[in-house]
Amino acid sequence: MVTRGKPDPEIYLIAASLLRTAPEHCLAFEDAPKGVAAARAAGVFTVAIETAYTAGQDTSAANAHLQSLADFDLSLLDEVKRGTHGKR
């Protein structure tokens, strides 16, 4: 379904369309700069997760940063619902 890979936002725009919701009401977890760039370009609230493979890469464009998915907090979902895209 996707013709252009990340960092193109196509994959996120298609996913939001299939979910019948606006991209700004979606949440993406990404571990690499190209994924962060794709999600942000689509207008998706983006959480960067550090992994052993991508540690040290620049994911500063993400809205939030976590060391692990275990650190996920439901308050991030509230930010998505409100359309709050501020840095954490």
Buried (B, 14 or more C-beta within 10 A) or exposed (E): EEEEEBBBBBBBBBBBEEEEEEBBBBBBBBBBBBBBBBBBBBBBBBBBBBEEEBEEBEBEBBBBBBEEEEEBEEEBEEBBEEEEBEEE
